[in-house]
């Protein structure tokens, strides 16, 4: 196995791991929208811990949307003050996460194509 194959395989594993982490994030964001309607303060706390995770910190657009849902304009806590609006933010964040998943999968396909060319 040459150096390129080793490098490509490690990248493939990293990308596959990222896709799994992003799919988990998407599921949690989806559930969080409904959870905030049922329990305002619980939704706020769950979002606060979600924003601190590495998978979110590494995605600036997703982080910005979740922080916007965490503390809206005029320093209001959206989950506590407007749970339906909070759910809309979560739906928008879910779309952003899906876009990130698409990017990772596209990168994985390109890497697999590159690996097949070199074999």
C-alpha positions as CSV (number, residue, x, y, z in Angstrom):
1,X,0.0,0.0,0.0
2,X,1.6,3.3,-1.1
3,X,1.5,6.5,0.9
4,X,-1.4,8.0,-1.0
5,X,-3.6,5.0,-0.3
6,X,-2.8,5.2,3.4
7,X,-3.5,9.0,3.4
8,X,-6.8,8.5,1.5
9,X,-8.0,5.7,3.8
10,X,-7.3,7.8,6.9
11,X,-9.2,10.7,5.3
12,X,-12.0,8.4,4.4
13,X,-12.3,7.3,8.0
14,X,-12.3,10.9,9.2
15,X,-15.0,11.9,6.8
16,X,-17.2,8.9,7.6
17,X,-16.8,9.7,11.3
18,X,-17.8,13.3,10.6
19,X,-20.9,12.2,8.7
20,X,-22.0,10.0,11.6
21,X,-21.4,12.9,14.1
22,X,-23.3,15.3,11.9
23,X,-26.2,12.9,11.5
24,X,-26.4,12.5,15.2
25,X,-26.3,16.3,15.6
26,X,-29.1,16.7,13.0
27,X,-31.2,14.2,15.0
28,X,-30.6,16.1,18.3
29,X,-31.4,19.5,16.7
30,X,-34.6,18.1,15.3
31,X,-35.7,16.7,18.6
32,X,-34.6,19.8,20.4
33,X,-37.2,21.9,18.5
34,X,-40.0,19.8,19.9
35,X,-38.4,19.5,23.4
36,X,-38.3,23.3,23.7
37,X,-42.0,23.5,23.2
38,X,-42.6,20.9,25.9
39,X,-40.1,22.2,28.3
40,X,-38.8,25.8,27.7
41,X,-36.1,25.8,30.3
42,X,-35.0,22.3,29.4
43,X,-34.7,23.3,25.7
44,X,-32.6,26.3,26.7
45,X,-30.2,24.2,28.8
46,X,-29.9,21.4,26.2
47,X,-29.1,24.0,23.5
48,X,-26.5,25.6,25.7
49,X,-24.7,22.3,26.1
50,X,-25.1,21.5,22.4
51,X,-23.4,24.7,21.3
52,X,-20.3,23.7,23.3
53,X,-19.8,20.5,21.4
54,X,-16.8,20.2,19.0
55,X,-19.0,19.1,16.1
56,X,-20.9,22.3,16.3
57,X,-17.9,24.5,17.0
58,X,-16.3,23.2,13.8
59,X,-19.2,24.4,11.6
60,X,-19.5,28.2,11.7
61,X,-22.8,28.5,10.0
62,X,-24.5,25.9,12.3
63,X,-22.9,27.5,15.3
64,X,-24.1,31.0,14.3
65,X,-27.7,29.7,13.8
66,X,-27.7,27.8,17.2
67,X,-26.3,30.8,19.0
68,X,-29.0,32.9,17.4
69,X,-31.5,30.5,18.8
70,X,-29.8,30.6,22.2
71,X,-29.9,34.3,22.6
72,X,-31.9,36.3,20.1
73,X,-32.1,40.0,19.4
74,X,-32.4,42.3,22.5
75,X,-30.6,39.6,24.5
76,X,-33.8,37.5,24.9
77,X,-33.6,33.8,25.4
78,X,-35.7,32.5,22.5
79,X,-36.3,29.0,23.9
80,X,-37.8,30.6,27.0
81,X,-39.7,33.5,25.4
82,X,-40.9,32.1,22.0
83,X,-40.7,28.3,21.8
84,X,-42.4,28.2,18.4
85,X,-39.8,30.7,17.0
86,X,-37.1,28.6,18.6
87,X,-38.5,25.5,16.8
88,X,-38.2,27.4,13.5
89,X,-34.6,28.2,14.3
90,X,-34.0,24.5,15.0
91,X,-35.5,23.6,11.6
92,X,-33.2,26.1,9.9
93,X,-30.2,24.7,11.8
94,X,-31.3,21.2,10.7
95,X,-31.2,22.3,7.1
96,X,-27.7,23.7,7.6
97,X,-26.5,20.5,9.2
98,X,-27.9,18.6,6.3
99,X,-25.9,20.8,3.9
100,X,-22.8,20.0,5.9
101,X,-23.5,16.3,5.7
102,X,-23.9,16.8,1.9
103,X,-20.5,18.5,1.7
104,X,-18.8,15.7,3.7
105,X,-20.4,13.0,1.5
106,X,-19.4,14.9,-1.6
107,X,-15.8,15.0,-0.3
108,X,-15.9,11.3,0.4
109,X,-17.1,10.5,-3.1
110,X,-14.3,12.6,-4.6
111,X,-11.7,10.9,-2.4
112,X,-13.1,7.4,-3.4
113,X,-12.9,8.4,-7.0
114,X,-9.3,9.6,-6.6
115,X,-8.4,6.4,-4.8
116,X,-9.9,4.3,-7.6
117,X,-7.9,6.3,-10.2
118,X,-4.7,5.5,-8.5
119,X,-5.3,1.8,-8.2
